[in-house]
């Protein structure tokens, strides 16, 4: 499974360069190697998301405004990513339930 973190960090882009403000930065987090039904892999997903968010929102600025914009970017991105992660985890649970039901039906038949 794979999902893209479409992170609305437009405020950071607007400060950095007005022309860039038209498109929010995005990051993609791979989940194909994770079993989101396990706590360990959900923790790995959190680590990947946080790493992608830090990289995506980094502006290199050291002044107060740049740091405030980076923090705002991270907060917005994390909120968006958490919603998408919750969806991915729910989908993994649903898919597992379907596989278990299909296995039960195959052995009963």
N, C-alpha and C positions, 0 to 999 in steps of 0.2 A: 504494500500500500504506500502511496505517496501523496502528500498534500503540500500545497504552497501557502506560505504565510504571506498573505496580502496585507501588508502592514501600512496603515495610514500614518505615515510620518511626514506628511506634507508640510507641517510647520517647520521642521528641520530643513527640508529642502528649500522652503521659501526664504529662510534666512541665508542659507548657503549661496543660492543663486536663483533669482526669480524665474529664469527659464526652466529650471529643473523642477519647480514647484508644480508643474502640470502633471507630473507622474510621481506617485508615491513609490518609495523603494519597496522591494519585495525580497523575500528570501525563501528558499525551498529547503524543507527538512525531509530527508529520506526516512521512511518508516518500513520499507519492504523487508528489512532484516530483523524487525522487532515483532514480538508477540505482545500486543498491547493488552492481553489478558493477564499478564504477569506484572507484579509490582516492580520488578527489576527493570523490565523494558519500558515501563511507563516513566521510571526515573531517568533512564537513558534518553527518552524522548524529551523530557524536561530539560536535561542538560544540553541536548542538541538545539532546542528552541532558544534557550538563554544565550548560547554561544552565537547562534545566527543573529539574534536580536542585537547583541552587543556589537558585532561586526557591522551590521546594517546601519545602526544608529550612530556609529562613531563618526564624529565630524573633524576631530583633530584640534578643535578650538579649545583654548584654555581659559577664556574669559567667562564671566558669570552667565552671560546670555547664551553662549554656546553650550555650556554645561546644563543650563536649565532646559534648552531645546533637546539635548541628548536625553535627559531624564524624561521629558515629556514623550519623546519618540519611543523610548523603552517601555514606558507605562502603557501607551496606546498599543504598541506592538504586542506586548505580553497579553493584554486583554484580548486582542484579536486572536493571538496564537492559542490561548487557553480555550477559547470557544471552539476553534478548529480541532484542537487535541481532544476535547471532550466528545466531539462528533466522531473523530477517528476511533476513539476507544469504544464508544457505543456501537459503531459499525463492526469493530472486531468482536465484541461480545455477541452481537446479532449473528455474525457469520459463524462463530463457533457454535452457537445454539442450532443454527441450521445444519451444520456439519454433523453435530451430535444426533439431531433428529433424523438426518438422512442415514446415518450409520445404524441407528436403532431400527429404522424401517427396513434396511437392507438385511439385517440379521434376523428380523422377525419373519421376513418373507421367504 
